[in-house]
Amino acid sequence: MAVAVQVTGLAQLNKALTSIGFDFSELSEANFAIAKMVADRATTLAPKRTGALAGSIKGVKDKNKVRVSAGNAKVPYAGVIEYGWAKRRIKAQPYLTKAGAELRNEIKQQYENNIKEIIRKNGLN
C-alpha cells in the first residue's frame, strides 16, 4: 500500500546530483528521517484493536522518495483500513493520508533543511 506526497523538483535534483557524481546515501538518509516522522504520526493515528496495524507501520529507506509502509502478511488489511471497502461497507479510516497532511509543513521544512545540509556538506553551494 502506498500513499504519495509529491515533492516538486526531486527528479530534477536527483538528475543534477547524478551528473556531478553525488553519493545518494545521504539523500536516502534524509528521506528515511522524513519517512520515520510520518510513520510515527501514522502509528498514533491508526485504529487500534490489537495494535498489529500500528505496529506494522514503518519508514523505508529509499534514495528517490520518502516511503512509509503499512501492513504485511499478518496485517493484510492495512489498505482496507486506509481507503475503506465500499462493497463490504467498511468506511475509510485514513491514518497515513492524515499523517502526511498533518505534517505537510514540517515535511517541507525538513526536506529543505536536509537538502541545504547535503549541499553545504558537499561544497555544492
C-alpha atoms as an extended CHARMM CRD file, in Angstrom:
* protein
*
       125  EXT
         1         1  MET       CA              0.0000000000        0.0000000000        0.0000000000  PROA      1               0.0000000000
         2         2  ALA       CA              1.3470000000        3.4340000000       -0.8740000000  PROA      2               0.0000000000
         3         3  VAL       CA              0.3170000000        6.9660000000       -0.0700000000  PROA      3               0.0000000000
         4         4  ALA       CA              2.1570000000        9.6360000000       -2.0190000000  PROA      4               0.0000000000
         5         5  VAL       CA              3.3460000000       13.0670000000       -1.0060000000  PROA      5               0.0000000000
         6         6  GLN       CA              4.6530000000       14.8560000000       -4.0910000000  PROA      6               0.0000000000
         7         7  VAL       CA              7.9900000000       16.6410000000       -3.7390000000  PROA      7               0.0000000000
         8         8  THR       CA              8.2120000000       19.0080000000       -6.6960000000  PROA      8               0.0000000000
         9         9  GLY       CA             11.6480000000       19.1110000000       -8.2890000000  PROA      9               0.0000000000
        10        10  LEU       CA             13.0380000000       15.9480000000       -6.6940000000  PROA      10              0.0000000000
        11        11  ALA       CA             13.5760000000       14.1990000000      -10.0280000000  PROA      11              0.0000000000
        12        12  GLN       CA             15.4500000000       17.2260000000      -11.3800000000  PROA      12              0.0000000000
        13        13  LEU       CA             17.5310000000       17.4190000000       -8.2010000000  PROA      13              0.0000000000
        14        14  ASN       CA             18.4280000000       13.7180000000       -8.4730000000  PROA      14              0.0000000000
        15        15  LYS       CA             19.4250000000       14.1960000000      -12.1260000000  PROA      15              0.0000000000
        16        16  ALA       CA             21.6130000000       17.2100000000      -11.3150000000  PROA      16              0.0000000000
        17        17  LEU       CA             23.2540000000       15.4070000000       -8.4030000000  PROA      17              0.0000000000
        18        18  THR       CA             23.8860000000       12.3240000000      -10.5520000000  PROA      18              0.0000000000
        19        19  SER       CA             25.6220000000       14.4790000000      -13.1610000000  PROA      19              0.0000000000
        20        20  ILE       CA             28.2190000000       15.5760000000      -10.5830000000  PROA      20              0.0000000000
        21        21  GLY       CA             28.7260000000       12.0930000000       -9.1380000000  PROA      21              0.0000000000
        22        22  PHE       CA             26.7950000000       12.6920000000       -5.9170000000  PROA      22              0.0000000000
        23        23  ASP       CA             26.6220000000        9.8540000000       -3.3430000000  PROA      23              0.0000000000
        24        24  PHE       CA             22.9020000000        9.2600000000       -2.8590000000  PROA      24              0.0000000000
        25        25  SER       CA             23.3120000000        7.5480000000        0.5060000000  PROA      25              0.0000000000
        26        26  GLU       CA             22.9680000000       10.9810000000        2.1270000000  PROA      26              0.0000000000
        27        27  LEU       CA             19.6890000000       11.6400000000        0.3430000000  PROA      27              0.0000000000
        28        28  SER       CA             18.4740000000        8.1900000000        1.3400000000  PROA      28              0.0000000000
        29        29  GLU       CA             19.0950000000        9.0740000000        4.9890000000  PROA      29              0.0000000000
        30        30  ALA       CA             17.2490000000       12.3790000000        4.5800000000  PROA      30              0.0000000000
        31        31  ASN       CA             14.2590000000       10.6220000000        3.0060000000  PROA      31              0.0000000000
        32        32  PHE       CA             14.3100000000        7.9970000000        5.7530000000  PROA      32              0.0000000000
        33        33  ALA       CA             14.2300000000       10.6470000000        8.5010000000  PROA      33              0.0000000000
        34        34  ILE       CA             11.0810000000       12.1270000000        6.9760000000  PROA      34              0.0000000000
        35        35  ALA       CA              9.5620000000        8.6810000000        6.4490000000  PROA      35              0.0000000000
        36        36  LYS       CA             10.1150000000        7.9030000000       10.1380000000  PROA      36              0.0000000000
        37        37  MET       CA              8.4340000000       11.1670000000       11.1060000000  PROA      37              0.0000000000
        38        38  VAL       CA              5.3510000000       10.3090000000        9.0200000000  PROA      38              0.0000000000
        39        39  ALA       CA              5.3520000000        6.6790000000       10.2070000000  PROA      39              0.0000000000
        40        40  ASP       CA              5.4810000000        7.7750000000       13.8500000000  PROA      40              0.0000000000
        41        41  ARG       CA              2.4890000000       10.0650000000       13.3740000000  PROA      41              0.0000000000
        42        42  ALA       CA              0.5520000000        7.4520000000       11.3680000000  PROA      42              0.0000000000
        43        43  THR       CA              1.1820000000        4.9380000000       14.1560000000  PROA      43              0.0000000000
        44        44  THR       CA             -0.5900000000        7.2090000000       16.6200000000  PROA      44              0.0000000000
        45        45  LEU       CA             -3.4880000000        7.7700000000       14.2030000000  PROA      45              0.0000000000
        46        46  ALA       CA             -4.0240000000        4.1320000000       13.1760000000  PROA      46              0.0000000000
        47        47  PRO       CA             -7.1010000000        2.4770000000       14.6780000000  PROA      47              0.0000000000
        48        48  LYS       CA             -6.1100000000        0.0560000000       17.4310000000  PROA      48              0.0000000000
        49        49  ARG       CA             -7.9280000000       -3.1640000000       18.1890000000  PROA      49              0.0000000000
        50        50  THR       CA             -4.8790000000       -5.3590000000       18.6470000000  PROA      50              0.0000000000
        51        51  GLY       CA             -2.1250000000       -2.8740000000       17.7790000000  PROA      51              0.0000000000
        52        52  ALA       CA             -0.9580000000       -5.0380000000       14.8590000000  PROA      52              0.0000000000
        53        53  LEU       CA             -1.7140000000       -2.3700000000       12.2520000000  PROA      53              0.0000000000
        54        54  ALA       CA              0.0750000000        0.3670000000       14.2010000000  PROA      54              0.0000000000
        55        55  GLY       CA              2.9890000000       -1.9950000000       14.7790000000  PROA      55              0.0000000000
        56        56  SER       CA              3.3110000000       -2.6600000000       11.0450000000  PROA      56              0.0000000000
        57        57  ILE       CA              3.8210000000        0.9950000000       10.0610000000  PROA      57              0.0000000000
        58        58  LYS       CA              7.4550000000        1.6670000000        9.1760000000  PROA      58              0.0000000000
        59        59  GLY       CA              9.5850000000        4.2460000000        7.4090000000  PROA      59              0.0000000000
        60        60  VAL       CA             11.5060000000        2.7230000000        4.4820000000  PROA      60              0.0000000000
        61        61  LYS       CA             14.9190000000        3.8330000000        3.1640000000  PROA      61              0.0000000000
        62        62  ASP       CA             14.7930000000        4.9870000000       -0.4590000000  PROA      62              0.0000000000
        63        63  LYS       CA             17.0770000000        7.4130000000       -2.2990000000  PROA      63              0.0000000000
        64        64  ASN       CA             14.3560000000        8.5690000000       -4.6810000000  PROA      64              0.0000000000
        65        65  LYS       CA             11.3990000000        9.1610000000       -2.3920000000  PROA      65              0.0000000000
        66        66  VAL       CA             10.0210000000        9.1960000000        1.0990000000  PROA      66              0.0000000000
        67        67  ARG       CA              8.3840000000        5.7930000000        1.6820000000  PROA      67              0.0000000000
        68        68  VAL       CA              6.1950000000        4.5960000000        4.5160000000  PROA      68              0.0000000000
        69        69  SER       CA              4.8220000000        1.0690000000        4.5250000000  PROA      69              0.0000000000
        70        70  ALA       CA              1.8690000000       -0.2920000000        6.4410000000  PROA      70              0.0000000000
        71        71  GLY       CA              0.7440000000       -3.8780000000        6.6580000000  PROA      71              0.0000000000
        72        72  ASN       CA              2.4310000000       -7.1920000000        5.9940000000  PROA      72              0.0000000000
        73        73  ALA       CA              1.4860000000      -10.8540000000        5.6880000000  PROA      73              0.0000000000
        74        74  LYS       CA             -0.0240000000      -10.7840000000        9.1890000000  PROA      74              0.0000000000
        75        75  VAL       CA             -1.7180000000       -7.4120000000        8.6040000000  PROA      75              0.0000000000
        76        76  PRO       CA             -3.1480000000       -7.6780000000        5.0570000000  PROA      76              0.0000000000
        77        77  TYR       CA             -5.9740000000       -5.2500000000        5.8440000000  PROA      77              0.0000000000
        78        78  ALA       CA             -3.8470000000       -2.0680000000        6.1100000000  PROA      78              0.0000000000
        79        79  GLY       CA             -5.0940000000       -0.7500000000        2.7500000000  PROA      79              0.0000000000
        80        80  VAL       CA             -8.7000000000       -1.5430000000        3.5560000000  PROA      80              0.0000000000
        81        81  ILE       CA             -8.4750000000        0.4440000000        6.7820000000  PROA      81              0.0000000000
        82        82  GLU       CA             -6.8040000000        3.3890000000        4.9910000000  PROA      82              0.0000000000
        83        83  TYR       CA             -9.1150000000        3.5180000000        1.9510000000  PROA      83              0.0000000000
        84        84  GLY       CA            -12.2110000000        1.6060000000        3.0060000000  PROA      84              0.0000000000
        85        85  TRP       CA            -14.1020000000       -1.0310000000        1.0590000000  PROA      85              0.0000000000
        86        86  ALA       CA            -17.4910000000        0.2160000000       -0.1100000000  PROA      86              0.0000000000
        87        87  LYS       CA            -18.6560000000       -3.1990000000       -1.2790000000  PROA      87              0.0000000000
        88        88  ARG       CA            -18.2010000000       -4.5440000000        2.2660000000  PROA      88              0.0000000000
        89        89  ARG       CA            -19.4400000000       -1.3210000000        3.8890000000  PROA      89              0.0000000000
        90        90  ILE       CA            -16.0910000000       -0.6850000000        5.5320000000  PROA      90              0.0000000000
        91        91  LYS       CA            -15.5020000000        3.0350000000        5.9380000000  PROA      91              0.0000000000
        92        92  ALA       CA            -12.0760000000        4.5000000000        5.3080000000  PROA      92              0.0000000000
        93        93  GLN       CA            -10.0590000000        5.4620000000        8.3800000000  PROA      93              0.0000000000
        94        94  PRO       CA             -7.1320000000        7.2680000000        6.7370000000  PROA      94              0.0000000000
        95        95  TYR       CA             -4.1810000000        7.1820000000        9.1050000000  PROA      95              0.0000000000
        96        96  LEU       CA             -1.3420000000        7.5140000000        6.5370000000  PROA      96              0.0000000000
        97        97  THR       CA             -3.0120000000       10.1840000000        4.4390000000  PROA      97              0.0000000000
        98        98  LYS       CA             -3.9420000000       12.1080000000        7.5660000000  PROA      98              0.0000000000
        99        99  ALA       CA             -0.3940000000       11.8530000000        8.9460000000  PROA      99              0.0000000000
       100       100  GLY       CA              1.0290000000       13.2180000000        5.6860000000  PROA      100             0.0000000000
       101       101  ALA       CA             -1.4990000000       16.0320000000        5.6160000000  PROA      101             0.0000000000
       102       102  GLU       CA             -0.9220000000       16.9790000000        9.2530000000  PROA      102             0.0000000000
       103       103  LEU       CA              2.8440000000       17.0210000000        8.7790000000  PROA      103             0.0000000000
       104       104  ARG       CA              2.8760000000       18.6980000000        5.3650000000  PROA      104             0.0000000000
       105       105  ASN       CA              4.6150000000       21.8920000000        6.5080000000  PROA      105             0.0000000000
       106       106  GLU       CA              7.0780000000       20.0060000000        8.7190000000  PROA      106             0.0000000000
       107       107  ILE       CA              7.8840000000       17.6290000000        5.8410000000  PROA      107             0.0000000000
       108       108  LYS       CA              8.5450000000       20.5390000000        3.5040000000  PROA      108             0.0000000000
       109       109  GLN       CA             10.7390000000       22.3060000000        6.0500000000  PROA      109             0.0000000000
       110       110  GLN       CA             12.6540000000       19.1290000000        6.9360000000  PROA      110             0.0000000000
       111       111  TYR       CA             13.2310000000       18.3510000000        3.2730000000  PROA      111             0.0000000000
       112       112  GLU       CA             14.5550000000       21.8520000000        2.6300000000  PROA      112             0.0000000000
       113       113  ASN       CA             16.8280000000       21.6110000000        5.6770000000  PROA      113             0.0000000000
       114       114  ASN       CA             18.1150000000       18.1850000000        4.6160000000  PROA      114             0.0000000000
       115       115  ILE       CA             18.8800000000       19.3190000000        1.0560000000  PROA      115             0.0000000000
       116       116  LYS       CA             20.5920000000       22.5010000000        2.2700000000  PROA      116             0.0000000000
       117       117  GLU       CA             22.7430000000       20.4650000000        4.6860000000  PROA      117             0.0000000000
       118       118  ILE       CA             23.7370000000       17.9970000000        1.9520000000  PROA      118             0.0000000000
       119       119  ILE       CA             24.6340000000       20.8900000000       -0.3700000000  PROA      119             0.0000000000
       120       120  ARG       CA             26.6580000000       22.5660000000        2.3840000000  PROA      120             0.0000000000
       121       121  LYS       CA             28.4920000000       19.3620000000        3.4190000000  PROA      121             0.0000000000
       122       122  ASN       CA             29.4860000000       18.6400000000       -0.1690000000  PROA      122             0.0000000000
       123       123  GLY       CA             30.5330000000       22.2000000000       -1.0230000000  PROA      123             0.0000000000
       124       124  LEU       CA             27.9040000000       22.4940000000       -3.7610000000  PROA      124             0.0000000000
       125       125  ASN       CA             26.6750000000       25.9900000000       -2.9140000000  PROA      125             0.0000000000
